[in-house]
Amino acid sequence: TRRIKQMGPVLQVIRQGLSSWTNPGSVTIIDSYPLPLCQYVRNLHASVFAGYADLGYNATKKQYFYGFKVHMVATPGVLILNYVVTPASVSDVKVALTVTQDCPCPNILADVGYISKDLRTAFAQRGYTFWTPYQSNMKEAKEHNNPVLKRTRRLIEMTFSKLTAAGSEHTCTRSLAGLRAQIESIIMAHNLRILGNGNVTN
């Protein structure tokens, strides 16, 4: 078990090496998923990862949870390029620039949770084109909400579904090293499966 926990940094290097050998294309997608550490009823009493995890809101399930949030960057071909783990309360907007650091794709897609003029400006200063759909009550929403881009953005939800099936939203580890090793191993298995299926250009 101790040796497995120490594999996190090694798996990260391998993952980054695999990504550098592929052509991810010009578009990437960012989003996040919750990593709860206990049942809903124990949110206010949980102490695992105290000082690191906290309370956040899961908009999909419309309930609060105690744990972490995993922010991720993936290609439309569902190859995962990078991820960042934060306390559950940290908003997606605050992590968007960090998780896309050195991203090789010039066009970044996100959902309405990332709507921010300041964030769009910051991406533009880094040379990226940042797109999110407009909310229906926003000016020019109908013209802006390109259906092709919306469908492409939803592809990351397919990635999250596959990661969930592999156990990404549950963990029994009680150390940061163990959590890192678990996430890295799940991503590694996912990316190898995608590369093996030829969904990404080599």
Buried (B, 14 or more C-beta within 10 A) or exposed (E): EEEEBEBBEEBBEBBEEBBEEBEBBEBBBBBBBBBBBBEEEEBEEBEBBEEBBBBBBBEEEEEBBBBBBBBBBBBBBBBBBBBBBBBBEBBBBEBBEEBBEEBBBBBBBBBEBBBBEEBBEBBEEBEBBBBBBBEEEEEEEEEEBEEEBBEBBBBBEEBBEBBEEBEBBEBEBEEEBBBBBBBBBBBBEBBEEBBEEEBBEE
